Amino acid sequence: MKNKKNPTYLKWLFTEHKRGKLKVLLTIIGVIQSCYITPLLIEECNYGMPIFPAIMGFIASYGFTIGITLQPYSIYKRLVELDWWNKFGN
């Protein structure tokens, strides 16, 4: 059996992961969205917006960005732990 070397994370993300390119695009959109929405939420808080909706807005914005970034990485990390490329020849 041939011992295959594990691909790097970026190579795996762009070639073998089904929606890798889409995840990168959504990460960029999430970062832009987080940078855009932060001053707007802070400005609304200064003019009397209740704190709970502001906190939920921050959680939604940054949670989306962090989740869409870490989800493919956690899959890749698990595949490396399982030694997927050597056991199953994928």
Secondary structure as UniProt FT lines:
FT   HELIX           9..15
FT   TURN            18..19
FT   HELIX           20..46
FT   TURN            47..48
FT   HELIX           51..81
FT   TURN            82..83
FT   HELIX           84..87
//
